[in-house]
Amino acid sequence: MSNPLIIALDVPDLVSVRRILDLTAESADIFKIGKQLFTAEGPAAIQLVRSYGNLVFLDLKFHDIPNTVAEAVKSAIRHDVWMLNVHIAGGEEMMKAARTAVPDATPLLVGVTVLTSMNDDQWQEVFGENAFSIPEQVVRMARLAQLCRLDGVVASPQEIVPIREACGRDFIIVTPGIRPTWAATNDQARVMTPGEAVRLGADYLVIGRPITAADNPKDAARRILAEIEEARCDMKGSS
């Protein structure tokens, strides 16, 4: 897809969604609906985004026993979403069940690796000092997701290069944790600017609060698109 920007609709209600869509629907082809919005408004949020002619990345991060995840994926497909995700930590059988539940090439099915809010200290608190490092674990998870025929992964931009080296060019990399230099990092730990992520090979950039919480969301989205385009031009010039 020519426009890699995915705007995260991490907002509480449909009134907020409509406001963001009115201001930014022309800047992005894809909008992400996550747990906050879907829990509050359900499929109506998907229908609203689709009514503007935009695509939906349903970011519910399914993580359960294989049958439960497969049935959840089947339910999601009925809402005409473009992409959805599962936690790779659910394991091989769960991912294979999710893959089997997607009968066609769409929606795209991607696996969540390590949340971008996790830093090294938090990682060691959960998994111990002798665990694989975050980049090592992300690559292991990406390879497993590819083995299970997922279309790609959701990962920090800091892991783009090793994932690309391990899984090849056709494997989709969706990167949250994207923060322009003029935006606050908030609760994100492993971040990168839009231009840096594009130069490293990200396929899609998920950006929420720098746009949706900005004083002027329309201007913020346009500034990010300009940075993306500048990075692409730089890449073409150096090739």
Buried (B, 14 or more C-beta within 10 A) or exposed (E): EEBBBBBBBBBEEBEBBBBBBEBBBBBBBBBBBBEBBBEBBEBEBBBBBBEBEBBBBBBBBBBBEBEBBBBBBBEBBEBBBBBBBBBBBBBEEBBBBBBEBBEEEBBBBBBBBBBBBBEEEEBBEEEEEEEEEBBEBBBBBBBBBBEBEBBBBBBBBBBBEBBBEBBEEEBBBBBBBBBBEEBEEEEBBBBBBBBBBBBBBBBBBBBBBBBBBBEEBBBBBBBBBEBBBBBBEEEEEEE
